[in-house]
Amino acid sequence: MSSCIFCEIVCGDAPANRVYEDDELLAFLDIRPITQGHMLVVPKSHSTELADLDADAGARMFRLGHRLALALRRSDLAADGANLVLNDGTAAFQTVGHVHLHVVPRRHGDKLRFATGLILRRSKEPEATALAIRAGLDRFETEGS
């Protein structure tokens, strides 16, 4: 198998601003975020596309995406909502050959900023952003759903 940047991140061989990790999943900030707090959720075991991914692993990815989206609302980033997006295959604009779920924070009235983010995709204060999301996740888990 060729080198996979997400597998390198999972193994700790490539840097990433980690937000959440358990035995099967890792969530980290996108290096080219559309909006501040844009994260990727990846299975730790390599699956190139959905056809390679165990259905239970896919369900776990979306459950974590759901938790992270709710955590964004409780974080200092104060998101009003989120887009959960999974691009399956190059025909669907998947650019990294490892299944990943995008969790993109959204705010009311952010259409122009969102469109600009699609073009520019620049990271701002990734360490502080990851810390804010982890704090939001802690608040979410403390308060319950």
N, C-alpha and C positions, 0 to 999 in steps of 0.2 A: 504494500500500500504506500502511496506517496505521502509526503509530509502534510499534515493537517494542522493549521494554526490553532484551531480550537482544541485539538487533542494536546498540543503543546501547552496551551493555557491550562487545561485540566491537570496536566502533569506538573505544572509549575515551571516549565522550561521557557515559557514566554510570559511577559508581564500582562497583568490585567487588574483593573479595579474591581475586586470581588465584592459582591453584595450579599450573596447567599450561597451556601454549599451544604450538601448532605452526601450520603454514600452514592447516590445515583445521578444527581443534578448539580449544575453550577450555574449561577446567574452573575453576570458581570456587565459593566458599562460598555456600550458600543464605543469603539475607538473613533468612529465618525458619526456622532449622534445627530439625529434629526432635531430633537429637542433635548434640553437639559434633563438628564435622568433616563434617557433611552438605554434600555438594557437588553441583553440577550440571555435566554435560558437555553442551555444545551444539556443533552444527556452526556454523562461521562464516558459511556461506551460509544464508539464511533458508529454512526449510521449516516450514510451519504444523503439519502432521500427518505421520504416517508415509506416507500416500499421496503426499505431496510430496517425500519424502526418498529419495535414491538409495540403493539397497541396500548398496553399498560404503561409503557414508558412515555408514549405520547400523551396519555391522559394525565400522568404525573406532571409533565411539562406544562400543560394547560392549567392544572390546579395551582402550580407554583406561579404561573403568569397571572392568574386570578388574584392570588394573595399579594403579589408584588404590585399589581395595579391598585388594589385597595390600600396597600401600604403607602403608595405615592400620594394618595389623598390625605393621609395622616402625617406625611412628612412635611418638613419646612419648604419643600418644593411646591406644595399646595396645588397639586394637579386636580382638575375638575373631572377628568376622565382619562381613558387610555385607549390606544389602539393595540390590539394583540394580533400580530401578523406572522404567518409562517409561509415563506416562499418555497414551494416544493419543486425543485429542478430548475435547470437553467432557463427553460421556457417561461418559468414564473419569476424570473429575475433572482434566483438563488445564486449568490456570488461566492459563497464558501461551501465546499462540499462536505458539510457536516450539518445535520438537521439542527435548526435553531429557531426559537420563537422570539420575535421582537416584542418588547413591552415599551410602548412609546407614550410618555405622558402627554396629555392634552389639556389646554385651558380654554375657557370660553373666549371667543374672539381671536384665537391664535392662527387663523387661516393664513394670513400673510407671513407670519413668523414661521409657521409650519412649512409653507412652500419655499421660503428662503432657506430653511434648514435642510430641505431635500437637496438643494443645490450646493450649499456651502459645507454642511456637515462638519462642523468644528467643535471640538471638545472644550468646555469651559470648566475649570476647577473640578477635575474628576475626583480627587480625593475627598473634597468637601461634599460633592454630590453623592458619592457612595456612602459617606457617613450619614448624610441626611436620609437616604433611603433606608439604611439599616435601622436608624432611629424610628422611622415611620413603620417599619416592619415590627419592631419591638412594641410600638404603641398599638398596632393592629392586633398582635398576639396577646397583649395584656388586656385590651378592651374587649376582645372577641369580635366576631363578625356582626 
